[in-house]
Amino acid sequence: MHSQRSVDNGFQQEIVEPPRLHEKLVHLSIKALVLVVVTWLCLYLVSLVGPYIGIKQLHIQIAGSIATIIISFVVITAIRGLLQTTLVKISPHLSASISFFIAVTISLIAIISLMYQWNTNPESILVGGGVAAIIVGIGVSTIIGNMLSAALMLTAFPARIGDSIQVVNDNIGGKIAEINFFFTRITTSEGAEYVVPNNAIVQGNVRITKDMPIYNLQLPFREGDDIEVKDCSTLYRGTVNRITANFTTLRHGPNNSYETILANRAIVAGNFVVIKRTLDKNNAVTP
């Protein structure tokens, strides 16, 4: 018994819990802070010895700007990658919201840092730039407008990432796959991607309705079935060639050279009477 216990103790392994999300964020924040401090310390030391070794202030400003952009990009990418690993614990919409606001915060800090490095006053640019200031202002307003629209969609919009929606203007249905800084990406049932600017959605230029998942529609037939679909005035007879989230395609005529496309919602709503033809024991088609 004593030897058996010693063997069990020898093979006993300590179970270590994986680090939690907040612990990973703390570690990432510490690493980012250390990276920023080391970078600025190096730039400060270079600025002290630069005049003696032929390095001009312009070169230091350029190096500082490049370092600021690279650090911001690395930190944003690292945070997004970290959030991607936690999708099993939190919803994709919450992960996208956290990633968005962190990216906006870091971008604003980077912009302020760049303006500080170049001793730039935003008011002097807008007032003294003339036509260039107007062009920049329009571009910035468009970018900021899309970013604010994305923030509204991530926080107050009733449809979230993963929801099934219908774009009323273009009669396109699908699922929201992504909401980023500038646009919303919708994946249709056919696998195509439909991109809508965030501004257009918030301002109402593109109307979106949140609906029941289109993929849950229960049709009384499958691909390959021979069916008849009729309403009060028309009869459609053929073989079900393809079923998508929105439409059913029937092939009929000589050599199945004709196609008739029916809306699935009309079939489920009872607008048509569906007759499914089956095979009897003698492999003959029976109504």
HELIX and SHEET records of a PDB file:
HELIX    1   1 HIS A    2  PHE A   11  1                                  10    
HELIX    2   2 LEU A   21  ILE A   53  1                                  33    
HELIX    3   3 GLN A   57  GLN A   84  1                                  28    
HELIX    4   4 PRO A   92  GLN A  117  1                                  26    
HELIX    5   5 PRO A  122  GLY A  128  1                                   7    
HELIX    6   6 VAL A  131  THR A  155  1                                  25    
HELIX    7   7 ASN A  198  VAL A  202  1                                   5    
HELIX    8   8 ILE A  214  ASN A  216  5                                   3    
HELIX    9   9 PRO A  254  ASN A  256  5                                   3    
HELIX   10  10 ASN A  264  VAL A  268  1                                   5    
SHEET    1   A 5 GLU A 193  PRO A 197  0                                        
SHEET    2   A 5 PHE A 183  THR A 188 -1                                        
SHEET    3   A 5 ILE A 172  ILE A 179 -1                                        
SHEET    4   A 5 SER A 164  VAL A 167 -1                                        
SHEET    5   A 5 ILE A 208  LYS A 210 -1                                        
SHEET    1   B 6 TYR A 258  ALA A 263  0                                        
SHEET    2   B 6 PHE A 247  HIS A 252 -1                                        
SHEET    3   B 6 LEU A 235  ILE A 243 -1                                        
SHEET    4   B 6 ASP A 226  LYS A 230 -1                                        
SHEET    5   B 6 VAL A 273  LEU A 279 -1                                        
SHEET    6   B 6 VAL A 285  THR A 286 -1                                        
END                                                                             
